Amino acid sequence: MLTPALTAPAPKLGRATLLAVCACVMVAQSMVAAINLLIPQLSSSALHPSASEIMWTVDAYVLAFAGLLIPAGAAADRYGRKGALLTGLALFAAGAMTSALAASPGVLIAGRAVCGVGAALITPSTMSILVHLGDTPLRRARAMAVWTLAIGVGGAFGNLAGGLAGQFLGWRALFWLMVPLAGVLAGCVAYAVPRTGRSARGNPDPLGTLLVTAALFALLFGIIEGPTYGWTSPRVLGAFALGALLATAFARHALRSPAPLFDPRVFRAPRLSAAALGLATGFFGLFSLFFVNSQYLQGLKGYGPALAGLAIMPVSAGMVLAPRFAARRRLPKLPASPEQGRPPSPRPVITTGLALIGAGLLAASTAGAHTPYGLYVVWLLVISFGTGICMPALTIGVLEALPPHAAGLGSGLGTSARELGAALGVAVTGTVLSADGGDYGAGMSSALRVVGAVVLVCTVIVWWGYGRRGQQP
């Protein structure tokens, strides 16, 4: 008599797995902001970097990180998500070690870029793992909320780590710290994170990968160089034109290819486009705040680097509390099956959150040298609370646009929108600051007013996009 074959139960999302992958994404995101508080020390270091080299030390990480997110997410789906995550941690550690040992600005910039490549593998892999291990819609929705919180809190902790290193340890110490930390995280991932099935339908699409990556690089290059060379300079306009040309070439290739990296027609779905814009808008506002905060607290309030890093930490409190509030207001959940129908509209939660970010930035624009820190914290909490309630819903909105086997690609698309928004926020803020002739107080007020107004305008567009009826994924 034959007995039925025993099959191993499908792995589920446990607390240890959730903590391990969220710690990875938090560390990867922290390195975007950590370098900001080290700029004065780097400028006076034995490396003697030029102003341009300082800029590229800051931006090399973001350029590699955001430029490679989409192909890295697709590669994780096809070749293995856990393996991609461990590879990303190894590259992250290698880049940090290179930066710590750098004897010249060029080596430091190269190390930062290698770290960014590692981060590009880490971030989409972590989300894809959570999507595949979440066995119920509620578990997946909660996991997405925690994952999104880790990204936002990573920026705040990056400011803290940069401030502490800048005041007490030296800039090399920050990079040295990342090497064993990446090793510990790799050990946690190896132990706590199960392997998930690979996507047989995934396709590496070398030409599509090259085109979309080059288009993102060109766009980011133009955004990063805009404040330095002017938004109408030939270098910047050329970068934007090249990015548009490459994006058009990718769209043509993807529409003709039998197995493209991703189908650009997914952006016909109003909610996908609105969700991507919402993610970019939220991080546009948040990283504008991070950019001016360190200079405001150190330059106008007279705080040291460590105290300035600590002073931004209330941002984390708002992000921790907000998802609980959003959950009580019917945070949208991924449906378990098409028969269950679509979840409740996330429109109220998303527009409320984005509106709070814009309003908080406008309020923070009134801060000056004599503004009490307690009042400044109120504005920080408004911004962080708005970020915390809208980002999980926006993240799920992007994921819903793609099938589950392409979760890594969906994460790459969503995180690319975040990083593009963050880079643009820093660039626009820097441009407005430089236009105020060295008066930082006036420049900060102008910058935050501009950014806050842009966030509120984009909030209206996102609200409209979520209300449109059209082709849905």
Salt bridges, closest charged atoms under 4 A:
ASP77 OD1 - ARG81 NH2 3.15
ASP135 OD2 - LYS12 NZ 3.81
ASP135 OD1 - ARG139 NE 3.12
ASP205 OD1 - HIS253 NE2 2.86
GLU225 OE2 - ARG235 NH1 3.99
ASP263 OD2 - ARG265 NH2 2.95
